[in-house]
């Protein structure tokens, strides 16, 4: 879920009666932020919810969204997913992208509403059309899996790429998987490695592991066992079980590292503790 929108609006003191209502809503909203963040006044979620509600009742979209967040999280109000959904709807109907995204998420999960993939698609698309990267990624995933829409790999790639172009590591990683497997696109190991690297450079553990595998296989990159070890270690240090297993195999066979059975056992144990115990088959041809 998205977190609270936090911005302060500058208010003009010389206003009409209609503008005064807007000023009042903005002031109430800002008071809610002050109590929520606890930087200017002591943090008080109940007081934050009270002021957000006053602004929300006047149609302030960001306040409506924030009130939805607080009901969803049980902050200052009893946790109530249905009430959270109600406030998200009010904000989303005014075009609030974060509320549109959260509506997509709750319809996808069936949290506070009946699960409805078609509605999830509808609201994710609205947020995605406003450039919301996570909504674009989720929309791509739903097209990829055929949830709420006919399965369409080309459309999935289109939405993944929109998110990836904004730097979304999960989308970049998924594009890497798609090119590695040739799903909806022509199989292209070089392109797969390029997208995995983009995500890996942002610290995505799965992409680091996949890049390590591609260096070990020499697919899309020149075979380089030292690089394979380097990327697998980055992923393994983040707890990625596949990379831990691959590192164990490398230490057993002395691929890219000196043989070290104790170190191999250490990495196998880490993977086994996560339920991953199978030993991968390495490409050790030169």
C-alpha positions as CSV (number, residue, x, y, z in Angstrom):
1,X,0.0,0.0,0.0
2,X,1.1,3.6,-0.6
3,X,2.0,5.7,2.4
4,X,0.5,9.1,3.3
5,X,0.7,12.0,0.9
6,X,2.7,14.7,2.6
7,X,2.7,18.2,1.2
8,X,1.9,21.6,2.6
9,X,-0.2,24.0,0.5
10,X,0.4,27.7,0.8
11,X,-2.8,29.6,1.6
12,X,-3.9,33.0,0.6
13,X,-5.5,35.0,3.5
14,X,-7.6,37.2,1.2
15,X,-10.2,34.8,-0.2
16,X,-13.8,34.6,-1.2
17,X,-16.4,32.6,0.7
18,X,-16.0,29.7,-1.7
19,X,-12.2,29.9,-1.4
20,X,-12.5,30.1,2.4
21,X,-14.1,26.6,2.3
22,X,-11.1,25.3,0.3
23,X,-8.7,27.1,2.7
24,X,-10.5,25.5,5.6
25,X,-10.1,22.1,4.1
26,X,-6.5,22.6,3.3
27,X,-5.8,23.9,6.9
28,X,-7.6,20.9,8.3
29,X,-5.6,18.6,6.1
30,X,-2.3,20.2,7.1
31,X,-3.3,19.9,10.7
32,X,-3.9,16.2,10.1
33,X,-0.4,15.9,8.6
34,X,1.2,17.7,11.6
35,X,-0.4,15.3,14.1
36,X,0.3,12.3,11.9
37,X,4.0,13.1,11.4
38,X,4.7,14.3,14.9
39,X,7.3,16.8,13.9
40,X,5.8,20.1,15.0
41,X,3.3,18.7,17.6
42,X,3.4,15.4,19.5
43,X,2.4,12.5,17.2
44,X,-1.3,11.7,17.7
45,X,-3.0,9.4,15.2
46,X,-6.5,9.9,16.7
47,X,-6.1,13.7,16.3
48,X,-4.7,13.3,12.8
49,X,-7.7,11.1,11.8
50,X,-10.1,13.7,13.3
51,X,-8.6,16.6,11.2
52,X,-8.3,14.4,8.0
53,X,-12.0,13.5,8.4
54,X,-13.0,17.2,8.6
55,X,-11.1,17.9,5.4
56,X,-12.3,14.7,3.8
57,X,-15.9,15.6,4.5
58,X,-15.4,18.8,2.5
59,X,-14.2,16.7,-0.5
60,X,-10.4,17.1,0.0
61,X,-9.1,14.1,-2.0
62,X,-5.7,13.8,-0.3
63,X,-7.4,13.8,3.1
64,X,-9.9,11.2,1.9
65,X,-7.0,9.0,0.8
66,X,-5.1,9.5,4.0
67,X,-8.1,8.6,6.0
68,X,-8.4,5.4,4.0
69,X,-4.8,4.6,4.8
70,X,-5.5,5.1,8.5
71,X,-8.5,2.8,8.5
72,X,-6.6,0.3,6.5
73,X,-3.7,0.4,9.1
74,X,-5.8,0.9,12.2
75,X,-4.0,4.2,13.0
76,X,-6.0,6.4,15.3
77,X,-9.2,4.5,14.3
78,X,-10.3,0.9,14.6
79,X,-8.9,-1.1,11.7
80,X,-11.7,-1.3,9.1
81,X,-10.8,-2.4,5.6
82,X,-14.3,-1.7,4.3
83,X,-14.2,1.8,5.6
84,X,-10.7,2.3,4.2
85,X,-12.0,1.1,0.8
86,X,-14.9,3.6,1.1
87,X,-12.5,6.5,1.5
88,X,-10.2,5.3,-1.2
89,X,-13.2,5.3,-3.6
90,X,-14.0,8.9,-2.7
91,X,-10.4,10.0,-3.4
92,X,-10.0,7.8,-6.5
93,X,-13.2,9.3,-8.0
94,X,-11.4,12.6,-7.9
95,X,-8.4,11.2,-9.8
96,X,-6.1,10.7,-6.8
97,X,-3.5,8.3,-8.3
98,X,-2.4,6.8,-4.9
99,X,-6.1,6.0,-4.1
100,X,-6.6,4.5,-7.5
101,X,-3.5,2.3,-6.9
102,X,-4.7,1.2,-3.5
103,X,-8.2,0.4,-4.8
104,X,-6.5,-1.8,-7.4
105,X,-4.6,-3.5,-4.7
106,X,-7.6,-4.2,-2.4
107,X,-9.7,-5.4,-5.3
108,X,-6.9,-7.7,-6.2
109,X,-6.6,-9.1,-2.7
110,X,-10.2,-8.9,-1.7
111,X,-9.5,-6.7,1.3
112,X,-12.5,-4.8,2.4
113,X,-14.2,-5.5,-0.9
114,X,-15.1,-8.7,-2.8
115,X,-12.1,-9.9,-4.8
116,X,-12.6,-8.7,-8.3
117,X,-9.7,-8.8,-10.8
118,X,-11.6,-6.8,-13.4
119,X,-12.0,-4.0,-10.9
120,X,-8.3,-4.3,-9.9
121,X,-7.4,-3.9,-13.6
122,X,-9.7,-0.9,-13.9
123,X,-8.2,1.0,-11.0
124,X,-4.6,0.0,-11.7
125,X,-5.0,1.2,-15.2
126,X,-6.3,4.6,-14.0
127,X,-3.2,5.0,-11.7
128,X,-0.9,3.6,-14.4
129,X,-2.2,6.1,-16.9
130,X,-1.1,8.8,-14.5
131,X,2.4,7.3,-14.5
132,X,2.2,5.4,-11.2
133,X,5.1,2.9,-11.7
134,X,3.9,0.2,-9.3
135,X,0.5,0.2,-10.9
136,X,2.1,-0.2,-14.3
137,X,4.1,-3.2,-13.0
138,X,1.0,-4.8,-11.4
139,X,-1.0,-4.2,-14.6
140,X,1.8,-5.9,-16.5
141,X,1.7,-8.9,-14.1
142,X,-2.0,-9.3,-14.5
143,X,-1.8,-9.3,-18.3
144,X,1.1,-11.8,-17.9
145,X,-1.0,-14.1,-15.8
146,X,-4.3,-13.5,-17.4
147,X,-6.0,-12.2,-14.3
148,X,-9.1,-10.1,-15.0
149,X,-8.0,-9.8,-18.7
150,X,-7.2,-12.4,-21.4
151,X,-3.5,-13.4,-21.1
152,X,-1.5,-11.1,-23.3
153,X,2.3,-11.2,-23.1
154,X,2.8,-8.3,-25.5
155,X,0.6,-6.1,-23.4
156,X,2.3,-7.3,-20.2
157,X,5.7,-6.4,-21.7
158,X,4.4,-2.9,-22.7
159,X,3.3,-2.2,-19.1
160,X,6.4,-3.7,-17.6
161,X,8.5,-1.5,-19.8
162,X,6.7,1.6,-18.8
163,X,7.4,0.8,-15.1
164,X,11.0,-0.3,-15.9
165,X,11.7,3.0,-17.8
166,X,10.9,4.8,-14.6
167,X,13.5,2.7,-12.8
168,X,11.2,0.1,-11.1
169,X,13.6,-2.7,-10.3
170,X,10.9,-5.4,-10.1
171,X,9.7,-4.5,-13.6
172,X,13.3,-4.5,-15.0
173,X,13.8,-7.9,-13.4
174,X,10.6,-9.3,-14.9
175,X,11.6,-8.0,-18.4
176,X,14.9,-9.9,-17.9
177,X,12.9,-13.1,-17.2
178,X,10.7,-12.6,-20.3
179,X,13.7,-12.1,-22.6
180,X,15.5,-15.1,-21.0
181,X,12.5,-17.3,-21.5
182,X,11.3,-15.8,-24.8
183,X,7.8,-15.3,-23.5
184,X,5.9,-12.9,-25.7
185,X,9.2,-11.7,-27.2
186,X,12.0,-13.3,-29.2
187,X,14.4,-15.0,-26.8
188,X,17.4,-12.7,-26.3
189,X,19.9,-13.5,-23.6
190,X,21.8,-10.2,-24.2
191,X,18.7,-8.2,-23.6
192,X,17.8,-10.3,-20.6
193,X,21.3,-9.7,-19.1
194,X,20.9,-5.9,-19.8
195,X,17.6,-5.7,-17.8
196,X,18.8,-8.0,-15.0
197,X,21.8,-5.7,-14.6
198,X,19.6,-2.6,-14.4
199,X,17.7,-4.2,-11.5
200,X,20.8,-5.8,-10.0
201,X,22.5,-2.4,-9.8
202,X,19.5,-1.2,-7.7
203,X,20.1,-4.1,-5.3
204,X,17.4,-6.5,-6.5
205,X,18.5,-9.8,-5.1
206,X,16.7,-12.1,-7.7
207,X,18.3,-10.1,-10.6
208,X,21.7,-10.3,-9.0
209,X,21.3,-14.1,-8.7
210,X,20.1,-14.3,-12.3
211,X,23.0,-12.2,-13.5
212,X,25.3,-14.6,-11.6
213,X,23.7,-17.6,-13.4
214,X,24.1,-15.9,-16.8
215,X,27.8,-15.3,-16.1
216,X,28.2,-18.9,-15.1
217,X,26.5,-20.1,-18.3
218,X,28.0,-17.5,-20.6
219,X,24.5,-16.5,-21.9
220,X,24.1,-12.9,-22.9
221,X,27.5,-12.1,-21.4
222,X,31.0,-13.5,-21.7
223,X,31.4,-16.5,-19.4
224,X,33.1,-15.2,-16.3
225,X,33.0,-17.4,-13.2
226,X,34.6,-14.6,-11.0
227,X,31.7,-12.3,-12.0
228,X,29.2,-15.1,-11.4
229,X,30.6,-15.5,-7.9
230,X,30.5,-11.7,-7.3
231,X,26.9,-11.3,-8.3
232,X,25.7,-14.5,-6.6
233,X,27.4,-13.3,-3.4
234,X,25.6,-10.0,-3.5
235,X,22.3,-11.9,-3.8
236,X,23.2,-14.5,-1.3
237,X,24.2,-11.8,1.3
238,X,20.6,-10.6,0.9
239,X,19.2,-14.1,1.7
240,X,18.4,-15.2,-1.9
241,X,18.3,-18.9,-1.5
242,X,19.0,-19.8,-5.2
243,X,22.2,-17.7,-5.1
244,X,23.2,-19.3,-1.8
245,X,22.8,-22.8,-3.3
246,X,24.8,-21.8,-6.4
247,X,27.6,-20.4,-4.3
248,X,27.7,-23.6,-2.4
249,X,28.1,-25.5,-5.6
250,X,30.9,-23.2,-6.8
251,X,32.8,-23.7,-3.6
252,X,32.4,-27.5,-3.9
253,X,33.7,-27.5,-7.5
254,X,36.2,-24.6,-7.2
255,X,34.4,-22.7,-10.0
256,X,35.4,-19.0,-9.8
257,X,36.8,-19.6,-6.3
258,X,39.2,-21.9,-4.6
259,X,37.5,-25.2,-3.5
260,X,36.4,-24.8,0.1
261,X,34.0,-27.5,1.5
262,X,33.5,-25.6,4.8
263,X,32.4,-22.5,2.9
264,X,30.2,-24.6,0.6
265,X,28.5,-26.2,3.6
266,X,28.0,-22.7,5.1
267,X,26.1,-21.5,2.0
268,X,24.2,-24.8,1.6
269,X,23.1,-24.5,5.2
270,X,21.8,-20.9,4.6
271,X,19.8,-22.1,1.6
272,X,18.5,-25.2,3.4
273,X,17.3,-23.0,6.3
274,X,15.0,-21.4,3.8
275,X,13.8,-24.7,2.4
276,X,16.1,-24.7,-0.6
277,X,18.5,-27.7,-0.5
278,X,18.8,-29.0,-4.1
279,X,22.3,-28.6,-5.7
280,X,22.2,-26.8,-9.0
281,X,24.0,-28.2,-12.1
282,X,26.7,-25.7,-13.2
283,X,27.9,-25.2,-16.7
284,X,31.6,-25.6,-16.1
285,X,32.8,-25.8,-19.7
286,X,35.5,-23.4,-20.8
